[in-house]
Structure formats: structure tokens, C-alpha cells
Amino acid sequence: MDSARVRSLASEILALPDPERQQLAREVLPALLGTRAGFEEIDEALRDFSDDELRAMIARARRRASDLSEDEVAAIIAEGLRAARAPGRR
């Protein structure tokens, strides 16, 4: 997909009314966040959080996925960070 098409889609999305953007986020965001670029953006955004904000986010994630062990949570986070920081990913 060329960059002009991406810019066009981005403009169209940003112009949507809030309820439609919310629905689009629920339907599309999980797929986008699972991409290399998604992991990179998550990694970059996490750098801006304070330690307290990160702790709160982790606590919320643990409550939502209470069936995961600490080792599983750590492995998921580590894999996401590895994917985002891998050579040639920028």
C-alpha cells in the first residue's frame, strides 16, 4: 500500500464521528497492534509513562488475565519488546 493511500485512510478515520472511531478501534486496533509497527509504537509510548502509571497498567492487565501466571505475563511482555527492538525493525 503506498503512502498516499495510508494518508488518505488516516484522514478518513480521523474525520469519523467519535462513535464510529470507537467501533473501528474495537474491530481493527487489535490487528494493528499485533504488527511490528504496532509493537514499536507500544514500546515508544511506554517510555513516556511514569513508574506508577506502568504499575497501574500492569495491575489492570493482571486483573483482566488473572488465569495467566507471572511467568506467562513476563514472557508475553518480553516477546513484545523483543519484536519491537529487533535489528532492522526501524
N, CA, C and O atoms as CSV, one atom per row, in Angstrom:
chain,resi,resn,atom,element,x,y,z
A,1,MET,N,N,0.852,-1.165,0.000
A,1,MET,CA,C,0.000,0.000,0.000
A,1,MET,C,C,0.902,1.234,0.000
A,1,MET,O,O,1.823,1.331,0.811
A,2,ASP,N,N,0.644,2.154,-0.888
A,2,ASP,CA,C,1.507,3.330,-0.952
A,2,ASP,C,C,1.152,4.339,0.134
A,2,ASP,O,O,0.068,4.292,0.716
A,3,SER,N,N,2.079,5.244,0.395
A,3,SER,CA,C,1.904,6.184,1.494
A,3,SER,C,C,0.732,7.142,1.264
A,3,SER,O,O,0.112,7.597,2.225
A,4,ALA,N,N,0.423,7.452,0.005
A,4,ALA,CA,C,-0.720,8.325,-0.275
A,4,ALA,C,C,-2.017,7.644,0.174
A,4,ALA,O,O,-2.905,8.298,0.721
A,5,ARG,N,N,-2.125,6.353,-0.054
A,5,ARG,CA,C,-3.315,5.605,0.366
A,5,ARG,C,C,-3.408,5.569,1.888
A,5,ARG,O,O,-4.495,5.709,2.448
A,6,VAL,N,N,-2.272,5.381,2.555
A,6,VAL,CA,C,-2.255,5.360,4.017
A,6,VAL,C,C,-2.674,6.717,4.562
A,6,VAL,O,O,-3.483,6.788,5.487
A,7,ARG,N,N,-2.136,7.793,4.003
A,7,ARG,CA,C,-2.526,9.139,4.458
A,7,ARG,C,C,-4.012,9.376,4.239
A,7,ARG,O,O,-4.682,9.974,5.081
A,8,SER,N,N,-4.526,8.906,3.108
A,8,SER,CA,C,-5.948,9.067,2.815
A,8,SER,C,C,-6.803,8.312,3.838
A,8,SER,O,O,-7.788,8.846,4.347
A,9,LEU,N,N,-6.421,7.079,4.131
A,9,LEU,CA,C,-7.161,6.304,5.132
A,9,LEU,C,C,-7.093,6.969,6.503
A,9,LEU,O,O,-8.098,7.047,7.209
A,10,ALA,N,N,-5.918,7.443,6.877
A,10,ALA,CA,C,-5.759,8.104,8.172
A,10,ALA,C,C,-6.646,9.340,8.253
A,10,ALA,O,O,-7.299,9.563,9.272
A,11,SER,N,N,-6.679,10.136,7.206
A,11,SER,CA,C,-7.523,11.333,7.192
A,11,SER,C,C,-8.994,10.965,7.308
A,11,SER,O,O,-9.755,11.609,8.030
A,12,GLU,N,N,-9.378,9.927,6.590
A,12,GLU,CA,C,-10.769,9.486,6.632
A,12,GLU,C,C,-11.149,8.996,8.034
A,12,GLU,O,O,-12.232,9.301,8.534
A,13,ILE,N,N,-10.261,8.246,8.650
A,13,ILE,CA,C,-10.515,7.734,10.001
A,13,ILE,C,C,-10.624,8.874,10.997
A,13,ILE,O,O,-11.530,8.887,11.830
A,14,LEU,N,N,-9.705,9.836,10.919
A,14,LEU,CA,C,-9.710,10.953,11.856
A,14,LEU,C,C,-10.943,11.835,11.699
A,14,LEU,O,O,-11.334,12.524,12.642
A,15,ALA,N,N,-11.555,11.823,10.531
A,15,ALA,CA,C,-12.749,12.628,10.281
A,15,ALA,C,C,-14.038,11.938,10.729
A,15,ALA,O,O,-15.096,12.567,10.747
A,16,LEU,N,N,-13.965,10.667,11.088
A,16,LEU,CA,C,-15.162,9.948,11.518
A,16,LEU,C,C,-15.695,10.509,12.829
A,16,LEU,O,O,-14.927,11.002,13.655
A,17,PRO,N,N,-17.010,10.434,13.020
A,17,PRO,CA,C,-17.574,10.794,14.322
A,17,PRO,C,C,-17.045,9.834,15.384
A,17,PRO,O,O,-16.706,8.689,15.084
A,18,ASP,N,N,-16.978,10.307,16.623
A,18,ASP,CA,C,-16.401,9.512,17.704
A,18,ASP,C,C,-16.995,8.102,17.816
A,18,ASP,O,O,-16.229,7.149,17.962
A,19,PRO,N,N,-18.310,7.923,17.756
A,19,PRO,CA,C,-18.840,6.551,17.889
A,19,PRO,C,C,-18.302,5.601,16.805
A,19,PRO,O,O,-18.039,4.429,17.075
A,20,GLU,N,N,-18.145,6.108,15.603
A,20,GLU,CA,C,-17.618,5.274,14.526
A,20,GLU,C,C,-16.134,4.979,14.735
A,20,GLU,O,O,-15.682,3.867,14.462
A,21,ARG,N,N,-15.364,5.973,15.221
A,21,ARG,CA,C,-13.952,5.726,15.516
A,21,ARG,C,C,-13.807,4.702,16.637
A,21,ARG,O,O,-12.909,3.862,16.600
A,22,GLN,N,N,-14.688,4.771,17.630
A,22,GLN,CA,C,-14.654,3.805,18.727
A,22,GLN,C,C,-14.919,2.392,18.203
A,22,GLN,O,O,-14.222,1.450,18.578
A,23,GLN,N,N,-15.916,2.246,17.345
A,23,GLN,CA,C,-16.231,0.941,16.767
A,23,GLN,C,C,-15.072,0.438,15.908
A,23,GLN,O,O,-14.708,-0.736,15.979
A,24,LEU,N,N,-14.503,1.313,15.110
A,24,LEU,CA,C,-13.372,0.932,14.268
A,24,LEU,C,C,-12.198,0.486,15.132
A,24,LEU,O,O,-11.532,-0.498,14.811
A,25,ALA,N,N,-11.942,1.194,16.214
A,25,ALA,CA,C,-10.846,0.816,17.106
A,25,ALA,C,C,-11.072,-0.583,17.673
A,25,ALA,O,O,-10.142,-1.387,17.725
A,26,ARG,N,N,-12.291,-0.877,18.092
A,26,ARG,CA,C,-12.575,-2.213,18.634
A,26,ARG,C,C,-12.372,-3.306,17.582
A,26,ARG,O,O,-11.916,-4.404,17.904
A,27,GLU,N,N,-12.705,-3.010,16.345
A,27,GLU,CA,C,-12.643,-4.024,15.300
A,27,GLU,C,C,-11.269,-4.158,14.651
A,27,GLU,O,O,-10.908,-5.248,14.207
A,28,VAL,N,N,-10.502,-3.084,14.588
A,28,VAL,CA,C,-9.255,-3.088,13.819
A,28,VAL,C,C,-8.001,-2.972,14.685
A,28,VAL,O,O,-6.962,-3.543,14.352
A,29,LEU,N,N,-8.091,-2.245,15.780
A,29,LEU,CA,C,-6.912,-1.978,16.588
A,29,LEU,C,C,-6.161,-3.227,17.041
A,29,LEU,O,O,-4.931,-3.230,16.989
A,30,PRO,N,N,-6.836,-4.285,17.481
A,30,PRO,CA,C,-6.070,-5.474,17.877
A,30,PRO,C,C,-5.176,-6.014,16.762
A,30,PRO,O,O,-4.054,-6.449,17.021
A,31,ALA,N,N,-5.662,-5.988,15.542
A,31,ALA,CA,C,-4.852,-6.475,14.418
A,31,ALA,C,C,-3.668,-5.547,14.147
A,31,ALA,O,O,-2.575,-6.008,13.819
A,32,LEU,N,N,-3.887,-4.255,14.283
A,32,LEU,CA,C,-2.804,-3.295,14.036
A,32,LEU,C,C,-1.746,-3.344,15.130
A,32,LEU,O,O,-0.554,-3.233,14.845
A,33,LEU,N,N,-2.169,-3.507,16.370
A,33,LEU,CA,C,-1.217,-3.538,17.476
A,33,LEU,C,C,-0.329,-4.770,17.438
A,33,LEU,O,O,0.775,-4.751,17.982
A,34,GLY,N,N,-0.787,-5.827,16.811
A,34,GLY,CA,C,0.000,-7.056,16.719
A,34,GLY,C,C,1.062,-7.036,15.636
A,34,GLY,O,O,1.792,-8.014,15.471
A,35,THR,N,N,1.161,-5.953,14.902
A,35,THR,CA,C,2.174,-5.845,13.851
A,35,THR,C,C,3.488,-5.351,14.441
A,35,THR,O,O,3.521,-4.868,15.573
A,36,ARG,N,N,4.555,-5.469,13.687
A,36,ARG,CA,C,5.857,-4.954,14.123
A,36,ARG,C,C,5.756,-3.474,14.462
A,36,ARG,O,O,6.244,-3.044,15.507
A,37,ALA,N,N,5.128,-2.689,13.589
A,37,ALA,CA,C,4.979,-1.253,13.833
A,37,ALA,C,C,4.137,-1.002,15.081
A,37,ALA,O,O,4.404,-0.064,15.831
A,38,GLY,N,N,3.134,-1.828,15.303
A,38,GLY,CA,C,2.320,-1.689,16.498
A,38,GLY,C,C,3.129,-1.900,17.756
A,38,GLY,O,O,3.017,-1.128,18.708
A,39,PHE,N,N,3.955,-2.953,17.769
A,39,PHE,CA,C,4.818,-3.200,18.920
A,39,PHE,C,C,5.800,-2.055,19.128
A,39,PHE,O,O,6.072,-1.665,20.264
A,40,GLU,N,N,6.330,-1.519,18.043
A,40,GLU,CA,C,7.266,-0.403,18.152
A,40,GLU,C,C,6.588,0.812,18.779
A,40,GLU,O,O,7.171,1.479,19.634
A,41,GLU,N,N,5.366,1.098,18.357
A,41,GLU,CA,C,4.639,2.246,18.895
A,41,GLU,C,C,4.278,2.027,20.361
A,41,GLU,O,O,4.337,2.964,21.158
A,42,ILE,N,N,3.907,0.810,20.721
A,42,ILE,CA,C,3.622,0.494,22.127
A,42,ILE,C,C,4.880,0.702,22.959
A,42,ILE,O,O,4.832,1.329,24.017
A,43,ASP,N,N,5.997,0.180,22.486
A,43,ASP,CA,C,7.264,0.320,23.197
A,43,ASP,C,C,7.606,1.793,23.384
A,43,ASP,O,O,8.005,2.204,24.473
A,44,GLU,N,N,7.452,2.580,22.339
A,44,GLU,CA,C,7.749,4.014,22.410
A,44,GLU,C,C,6.816,4.708,23.398
A,44,GLU,O,O,7.267,5.541,24.185
A,45,ALA,N,N,5.541,4.386,23.373
A,45,ALA,CA,C,4.582,5.014,24.280
A,45,ALA,C,C,4.874,4.662,25.737
A,45,ALA,O,O,4.706,5.499,26.623
A,46,LEU,N,N,5.309,3.436,25.985
A,46,LEU,CA,C,5.593,3.018,27.356
A,46,LEU,C,C,6.752,3.807,27.965
A,46,LEU,O,O,6.819,3.972,29.183
A,47,ARG,N,N,7.646,4.283,27.136
A,47,ARG,CA,C,8.783,5.063,27.638
A,47,ARG,C,C,8.338,6.369,28.282
A,47,ARG,O,O,9.046,6.925,29.122
A,48,ASP,N,N,7.166,6.858,27.888
A,48,ASP,CA,C,6.663,8.129,28.409
A,48,ASP,C,C,5.908,7.983,29.725
A,48,ASP,O,O,5.618,8.982,30.384
A,49,PHE,N,N,5.586,6.754,30.117
A,49,PHE,CA,C,4.831,6.538,31.354
A,49,PHE,C,C,5.742,6.595,32.571
A,49,PHE,O,O,6.900,6.182,32.519
A,50,SER,N,N,5.202,7.111,33.659
A,50,SER,CA,C,5.926,7.078,34.927
A,50,SER,C,C,5.883,5.650,35.473
A,50,SER,O,O,5.096,4.825,35.008
A,51,ASP,N,N,6.727,5.366,36.454
A,51,ASP,CA,C,6.716,4.045,37.078
A,51,ASP,C,C,5.347,3.727,37.664
A,51,ASP,O,O,4.875,2.596,37.551
A,52,ASP,N,N,4.705,4.711,38.288
A,52,ASP,CA,C,3.375,4.487,38.873
A,52,ASP,C,C,2.338,4.157,37.795
A,52,ASP,O,O,1.489,3.287,37.986
A,53,GLU,N,N,2.417,4.859,36.664
A,53,GLU,CA,C,1.488,4.581,35.565
A,53,GLU,C,C,1.706,3.175,35.010
A,53,GLU,O,O,0.745,2.467,34.706
A,54,LEU,N,N,2.969,2.774,34.880
A,54,LEU,CA,C,3.266,1.422,34.399
A,54,LEU,C,C,2.760,0.370,35.374
A,54,LEU,O,O,2.185,-0.635,34.957
A,55,ARG,N,N,2.968,0.592,36.672
A,55,ARG,CA,C,2.478,-0.351,37.682
A,55,ARG,C,C,0.959,-0.488,37.609
A,55,ARG,O,O,0.431,-1.597,37.693
A,56,ALA,N,N,0.261,0.626,37.455
A,56,ALA,CA,C,-1.197,0.595,37.362
A,56,ALA,C,C,-1.653,-0.170,36.119
A,56,ALA,O,O,-2.615,-0.936,36.172
A,57,MET,N,N,-0.955,0.042,35.004
A,57,MET,CA,C,-1.305,-0.649,33.768
A,57,MET,C,C,-1.087,-2.160,33.908
A,57,MET,O,O,-1.913,-2.957,33.464
A,58,ILE,N,N,0.014,-2.538,34.521
A,58,ILE,CA,C,0.311,-3.960,34.712
A,58,ILE,C,C,-0.703,-4.588,35.653
A,58,ILE,O,O,-1.149,-5.713,35.425
A,59,ALA,N,N,-1.071,-3.873,36.707
A,59,ALA,CA,C,-2.071,-4.397,37.645
A,59,ALA,C,C,-3.408,-4.605,36.939
A,59,ALA,O,O,-4.081,-5.610,37.168
A,60,ARG,N,N,-3.787,-3.679,36.099
A,60,ARG,CA,C,-5.049,-3.821,35.354
A,60,ARG,C,C,-4.987,-5.015,34.402
A,60,ARG,O,O,-5.942,-5.786,34.306
A,61,ALA,N,N,-3.872,-5.166,33.705
A,61,ALA,CA,C,-3.719,-6.296,32.784
A,61,ALA,C,C,-3.774,-7.621,33.542
A,61,ALA,O,O,-4.360,-8.587,33.055
A,62,ARG,N,N,-3.176,-7.674,34.716
A,62,ARG,CA,C,-3.203,-8.899,35.517
A,62,ARG,C,C,-4.615,-9.239,35.961
A,62,ARG,O,O,-5.002,-10.408,35.979
A,63,ARG,N,N,-5.392,-8.211,36.321
A,63,ARG,CA,C,-6.786,-8.465,36.721
A,63,ARG,C,C,-7.593,-9.021,35.556
A,63,ARG,O,O,-8.428,-9.907,35.737
A,64,ARG,N,N,-7.341,-8.497,34.362
A,64,ARG,CA,C,-8.100,-8.929,33.182
A,64,ARG,C,C,-7.691,-10.321,32.721
A,64,ARG,O,O,-8.501,-11.048,32.146
A,65,ALA,N,N,-6.457,-10.688,32.966
A,65,ALA,CA,C,-5.951,-12.001,32.529
A,65,ALA,C,C,-5.477,-12.766,33.760
A,65,ALA,O,O,-4.337,-13.227,33.820
A,66,SER,N,N,-6.356,-12.892,34.724
A,66,SER,CA,C,-5.975,-13.482,36.007
A,66,SER,C,C,-5.594,-14.950,35.911
A,66,SER,O,O,-5.014,-15.500,36.848
A,67,ASP,N,N,-5.910,-15.587,34.802
A,67,ASP,CA,C,-5.559,-17.003,34.656
A,67,ASP,C,C,-4.117,-17.201,34.184
A,67,ASP,O,O,-3.648,-18.336,34.113
A,68,LEU,N,N,-3.406,-16.114,33.859
A,68,LEU,CA,C,-2.013,-16.225,33.425
A,68,LEU,C,C,-1.084,-16.163,34.628
A,68,LEU,O,O,-1.308,-15.393,35.562
A,69,SER,N,N,-0.052,-16.976,34.595
A,69,SER,CA,C,0.943,-16.948,35.664
A,69,SER,C,C,1.880,-15.764,35.458
A,69,SER,O,O,1.904,-15.161,34.385
A,70,GLU,N,N,2.651,-15.437,36.495
A,70,GLU,CA,C,3.638,-14.360,36.392
A,70,GLU,C,C,4.640,-14.654,35.273
A,70,GLU,O,O,5.040,-13.749,34.541
A,71,ASP,N,N,5.038,-15.907,35.145
A,71,ASP,CA,C,5.991,-16.282,34.093
A,71,ASP,C,C,5.395,-16.073,32.709
A,71,ASP,O,O,6.088,-15.621,31.798
A,72,GLU,N,N,4.107,-16.400,32.541
A,72,GLU,CA,C,3.467,-16.213,31.247
A,72,GLU,C,C,3.350,-14.724,30.912
A,72,GLU,O,O,3.595,-14.322,29.775
A,73,VAL,N,N,2.980,-13.912,31.895
A,73,VAL,CA,C,2.886,-12.469,31.681
A,73,VAL,C,C,4.256,-11.914,31.290
A,73,VAL,O,O,4.366,-11.134,30.344
A,74,ALA,N,N,5.289,-12.313,32.015
A,74,ALA,CA,C,6.642,-11.837,31.715
A,74,ALA,C,C,7.073,-12.260,30.314
A,74,ALA,O,O,7.700,-11.479,29.598
A,75,ALA,N,N,6.747,-13.477,29.921
A,75,ALA,CA,C,7.122,-13.968,28.592
A,75,ALA,C,C,6.414,-13.176,27.488
A,75,ALA,O,O,7.019,-12.865,26.462
A,76,ILE,N,N,5.151,-12.854,27.695
A,76,ILE,CA,C,4.392,-12.089,26.702
A,76,ILE,C,C,4.987,-10.686,26.552
A,76,ILE,O,O,5.190,-10.209,25.435
A,77,ILE,N,N,5.263,-10.036,27.673
A,77,ILE,CA,C,5.843,-8.697,27.626
A,77,ILE,C,C,7.220,-8.740,26.968
A,77,ILE,O,O,7.531,-7.905,26.118
A,78,ALA,N,N,8.040,-9.709,27.359
A,78,ALA,CA,C,9.391,-9.816,26.796
A,78,ALA,C,C,9.351,-10.045,25.295
A,78,ALA,O,O,10.146,-9.459,24.561
A,79,GLU,N,N,8.442,-10.887,24.829
A,79,GLU,CA,C,8.347,-11.157,23.392
A,79,GLU,C,C,7.940,-9.909,22.628
A,79,GLU,O,O,8.482,-9.630,21.559
A,80,GLY,N,N,6.995,-9.160,23.166
A,80,GLY,CA,C,6.590,-7.920,22.516
A,80,GLY,C,C,7.732,-6.924,22.430
A,80,GLY,O,O,7.929,-6.290,21.393
A,81,LEU,N,N,8.478,-6.784,23.501
A,81,LEU,CA,C,9.618,-5.862,23.493
A,81,LEU,C,C,10.722,-6.337,22.560
A,81,LEU,O,O,11.338,-5.526,21.870
A,82,ARG,N,N,10.982,-7.650,22.531
A,82,ARG,CA,C,11.990,-8.185,21.604
A,82,ARG,C,C,11.599,-7.901,20.162
A,82,ARG,O,O,12.432,-7.503,19.348
A,83,ALA,N,N,10.331,-8.107,19.856
A,83,ALA,CA,C,9.867,-7.870,18.487
A,83,ALA,C,C,10.023,-6.402,18.102
A,83,ALA,O,O,10.396,-6.081,16.974
A,84,ALA,N,N,9.735,-5.527,19.043
A,84,ALA,CA,C,9.823,-4.089,18.750
A,84,ALA,C,C,11.261,-3.613,18.611
A,84,ALA,O,O,11.541,-2.688,17.848
A,85,ARG,N,N,12.169,-4.240,19.343
A,85,ARG,CA,C,13.557,-3.767,19.370
A,85,ARG,C,C,14.496,-4.558,18.463
A,85,ARG,O,O,15.691,-4.265,18.410
A,86,ALA,N,N,13.980,-5.544,17.758
A,86,ALA,CA,C,14.828,-6.375,16.905
A,86,ALA,C,C,15.522,-5.523,15.845
A,86,ALA,O,O,14.940,-4.561,15.343
A,87,PRO,N,N,16.777,-5.874,15.497
A,87,PRO,CA,C,17.504,-5.125,14.466
A,87,PRO,C,C,16.719,-5.103,13.155
A,87,PRO,O,O,16.079,-6.085,12.780
A,88,GLY,N,N,16.783,-3.974,12.476
A,88,GLY,CA,C,16.108,-3.842,11.190
A,88,GLY,C,C,14.628,-3.549,11.303
A,88,GLY,O,O,13.915,-3.568,10.300
A,89,ARG,N,N,14.159,-3.280,12.498
A,89,ARG,CA,C,12.729,-3.038,12.697
A,89,ARG,C,C,12.382,-1.570,12.627
A,89,ARG,O,O,11.204,-1.223,12.711
A,90,ARG,N,N,13.330,-0.717,12.480
A,90,ARG,CA,C,13.036,0.734,12.461
A,90,ARG,C,C,13.250,1.295,11.092
A,90,ARG,O,O,13.055,2.491,10.878
